[in-house]
Structures are given as structure tokens and as C-alpha cells.
Amino acid sequence: MTTYILGAGPAGMAVADGLNDANGGDFVLLEKGPHLGGLAKTVTWNGIGTHDLGPHKIFSLDKELVGRVETLLPSIDWLTRDKISSIYMNGHYLPYPPSPFSLAGVFGVPAFIRMVIGYGTARLASLVGSSNPNTFEEDLTNRLGAPLYEVLFKPIAMKLWGDPRELDVKLSRGRVQTPSLIEVLGRLLKLKKNSDFEALTFRYPKGGLGRLWSAIEVKSRTTGKFLLEHGVTRLVADKGRIHEIHYQSAGTQGRIEVGPNDYVVSTLPLSLTTRLLGASLPKHLPELADKVVTLNDLLLVFLHVDCASLFDESWVFVPDPNIVFHRISEQESFDPEMTRKGSIVCCEIMSGPGRPLAEMDDDGLCAAAVKGLADMGYSGFRLLDQRVIRLPKSYPVFRTGFEAGLAELIQALDQFENFRTIGRQGAFNYIGTLDAMDIGYGFADWLSKGKPQPWQQERERTNHYPVLD
Ligand SMILES: Cc1cc2nc3c(=O)[nH]c(=O)nc-3n(C[C@H](O)[C@H](O)[C@H](O)COP(=O)(O)OP(=O)(O)OC[C@H]3O[C@@H](n4cnc5c(N)ncnc54)[C@H](O)[C@@H]3O)c2cc1C
């Protein structure tokens, strides 16, 4: 039996690793691009160093999973970093999560009192009754009270995804974790050193995330083939099975015949998959996919500056609507040895229907990013080089009611008995790197063990990862 894995992001790479660990047979992985790692790849910047597509933290509350991923590299190759985040608002820096004192300092005492009353009322209301919010806005107003939501979470939602009244509650439930009152008090009084709702420290592989994907490739070389620059162009299905995979490589077309015992697992974007299957699916599905699977474009501006470090934080979140980016980070605070000299600053800019920034050219984006840094008070550095990496349709936007359409799409794809679609783009699941790997490992175990339970049961297990910023 051969498993064909489509896409070399964390989900696809974990399928490869999992099959190898479980003696799950041979595999062939097809990846459109020249690198392993998908959105979590590490790339070279000639003469300057290497960097991730926005440095990624390795973190999960699932210790077993973290342990499994850590075995991919020798323990001396793992760095442990304190996660220090802040929020830039109204010309001030607040710690993330914001302390009550910092909120009072930035917004003034009367506004702060309104936030406390709103928050307390919301927490009390949640103890006495249950609510059933449908939207991002309803959910966070119920959980945090309107005053806190309006100043902190609404602006960031507007910048990242658009009008929060049109965003599904699944987005706020997955992305915004609210601490319990006990946690708030414990952290304030410095009695609590760990957290059930955010990463206080994280792991990072020396040399970047790309080290993980190279390690998997080396480890499973005898059981698998990794075909880079092989973009899947068509999937041919008949009688409920995938029979052929067509691909393009170096300008030529190729075709793989999928044997009667073979399996295909895709991590490719769901809308693309519906098109690749063409006439094998009901006609309306590609259109439905375009409606349900909405993705914003992420534009990454990398600035090489001449100082060793611009800021101390791992990430600074920037809800301020006047500044072009929503988040900044530096590769050196993850692994200083990846930058030869100076610092590589990553400015993340979201482009979507309400903010069509993808239309700006690279020079315009870089100039806007430099201005944003200056407005935040970062000056005194010399810009040595700049580059823009565009990630079109990479950032999930859950619009209200998307889940019914998504269920229809997934159900239609589930009818192919030798095919499953998984991962962030593949199942339109808003997940982090380790979650994607967990899904990949879960799939490999399920297949290697002879599919002990219906796939839908395994999918349900992996459907509700919280994102811990
Ligand atoms: C800026 C940024 C910062 C992030 N930070 C973090 C972080 O700090 N921590 C964290 O845990 N997560 C982070 N993430 C999220 C993380 O990158 C994703 O969760 C993860 O990469 C999803 O893995 P995946 O395999 O499901 O999908 P992807 O990584 O999207 O992989 C899909 C693969 O399919 C390939 N493909 C597409 N079309 C075809 C085709 N036709 N033929 C063949 N191959 C194809 C793509 O090239 C890609 O390699 C971040 C993401 C971004 C963009």
C-alpha cells in the first residue's frame, strides 16, 4: 500500500513521520513549492541569514505531542524562550494579557471603572444563565463585557478579519481565551506561575522550523519520497475512489495511478480540492467552497535593520487602525544565530475586502511598515534591506454560519473511500503548527491501524483546538 500525501506543510509532514514511525507502508509526498514546511517553512535571505515566514512558536498544552515533536532533534538543539507579548494602543504599550493597572494607565480611570463593572457583570451573568452567541461580537461582549471588548478586541478583529458582527462565534472561541477569575487573581498576586490559557514559554528549534521538516525527510528516506516542485493539477475519481493524481513539475505534466489499496491524504486548500476533482463532485461545490472558505491575504514585510534588536518582546500586537501592520516580531528573539548581523524584523499586514492592501507594491508596503515602526517610537535604526513575501489566501476568516456549508463540502469529499482532506487549509481549521502535526499524526495512526473507528470520529477529536497566543 502506498499513501500519497498532498502538501508538505506541518500536517503533511506529520503524516509522513507518523507513517514511518508506525511502519504504515510507503508514501509519496507531492509539494508544489521548492521547500518543505508550508506556512511554517524557513527561508534564506541571501547574505543576511534565515528566517521563518513570521517566527513561529512551538507550543501546545498537549505534553505528549510536544515530546514527540522534540524527539525529531537532539535535545541541545531545542531552545526555550519566555513568551513576552505586548499590545500597542493609543501611543502606549500594554502587557499581553493586559493587567488592570495598565488598562487604567492607557484608557484613564473612568473608562477603566466601566471596564471592571462590565467585566464583573459579564462574569456574574455567565454564572447564573447560559447564553448562545452566534457572532464574535456577541460572544466577547458576553464574556468580557462591552467596554473591554470595544477598546481591546473589536479593533484587532476589524484589522484581521473585518466586521466582528459578521464573524462566527467559532472564531472568537478558538482565538480569544478568557482567564478564570482565579487565574486573574493568581497572576495579579504573582501566586500562579503557569497558565491554563496562554503560553508563558515556548520551544524553538535552533536554526528555525525548517530543521523539523529536514529531520523528518532524513528519518523517513527509506520509506518515502518527497517530490518538491510537484504541483497537483487534477484528481480523477470514479466509483467513489481516487484513481489518478495529475501534477505539473518543471513545466511537464505527470500522472500517478492510485492502486486499489492506496490512499490519498490532502492538505491542499479546500476550494482548490473541489476544483481539482472537477466533474467528480456536484457542480455547485466549487462555488459553495468559495463562499464558505474565506481567506484573507497575509503580506509579510521583512526589514533588515542595523541594530542587534529593536524590541524585547516576542510579539507586539498592534490593533491601532492607523498603523499598517497588526503584529511585529524579530527572528533574533527566537534564535539570535539565524541573523548574521543586525536584526530581521517581520511586520505582518493583513489584506482583505475592507482593507485591500495586497494592491500596494512592495516598496509601498515596506515604506508603510517603516513609518509604522517610527510612529510606535522605534527610530535610530538604519534600514539595510527589505523584502516582501506575499501569502495570498492564507488567513482563515470564519463568517457567521460557515459551518453548515463546510460540513456539506467535507461530507462530499468523505464519499471517496480512499481520500481524506486534513489540516489548516485542507479542512478550513484555524490551527497552529503543532495542531496541524497532531492531525497528521492522528491520520497516520488511524490509517496504519486499519481505520479502527470512522474517520469522522477522529476528525471530531481535532476540531476544537484553542489558539493560545
Ligand atoms: C505569519 C504566520 C505566523 C504563524 N505563527 C505561528 C506560531 O507562532 N505558532 C503556530 O503554532 N502556528 C503559527 N502559524 C500557523 C502555521 O503556520 C499553520 O498552522 C501550519 O503551517 C498549517 O499546516 P498545514 O500543513 O495544515 O498547511 P500549510 O502549512 O498551508 O501547508 C499546505 C501545503 O500544501 C502545498 N500546496 C498547495 N497547493 C498545492 C498543490 N496544488 N500541489 C501540491 N502542494 C500544494 C502548499 O505549498 C503548502 O506547502 C503561523 C502562520 C503564519 C502564516
The ligand as a Gaussian input file, in Angstrom:
#p B3LYP/6-31G(d) Opt

LIG

0 1
 C        2.802000      34.546000       9.688000
 C        2.367000      33.264000      10.348000
 C        2.736000      33.047000      11.678000
 C        2.363000      31.872000      12.309000
 N        2.782000      31.671000      13.591000
 C        2.517000      30.513000      14.198000
 C        3.044000      30.253000      15.504000
 O        3.732000      31.073000      16.113000
 N        2.753000      29.056000      16.074000
 C        2.000000      28.121000      15.436000
 O        1.793000      27.047000      16.004000
 N        1.476000      28.333000      14.198000
 C        1.717000      29.511000      13.563000
 N        1.221000      29.733000      12.299000
 C        0.311000      28.741000      11.687000
 C        1.037000      27.567000      10.996000
 O        1.952000      28.032000      10.046000
 C       -0.018000      26.680000      10.322000
 O       -0.933000      26.243000      11.301000
 C        0.536000      25.434000       9.649000
 O        1.529000      25.758000       8.712000
 C       -0.605000      24.661000       8.950000
 O       -0.087000      23.494000       8.373000
 P       -0.809000      22.723000       7.181000
 O        0.089000      21.612000       6.817000
 O       -2.206000      22.411000       7.569000
 O       -0.928000      23.775000       5.980000
 P        0.160000      24.590000       5.156000
 O        1.301000      24.976000       6.018000
 O       -0.597000      25.671000       4.475000
 O        0.678000      23.538000       4.053000
 C       -0.031000      23.223000       2.870000
 C        0.982000      22.862000       1.785000
 O        0.260000      22.487000       0.591000
 C        1.012000      22.958000      -0.526000
 N        0.182000      23.050000      -1.731000
 C       -0.801000      23.936000      -2.013000
 N       -1.315000      23.686000      -3.245000
 C       -0.661000      22.602000      -3.738000
 C       -0.758000      21.843000      -4.947000
 N       -1.619000      22.167000      -5.923000
 N        0.066000      20.771000      -5.092000
 C        0.959000      20.416000      -4.122000
 N        1.105000      21.110000      -2.981000
 C        0.295000      22.185000      -2.778000
 C        1.494000      24.345000      -0.053000
 O        2.581000      24.811000      -0.863000
 C        1.901000      24.036000       1.398000
 O        3.254000      23.632000       1.470000
 C        1.561000      30.903000      11.628000
 C        1.186000      31.111000      10.291000
 C        1.587000      32.277000       9.648000
 C        1.185000      32.484000       8.207000

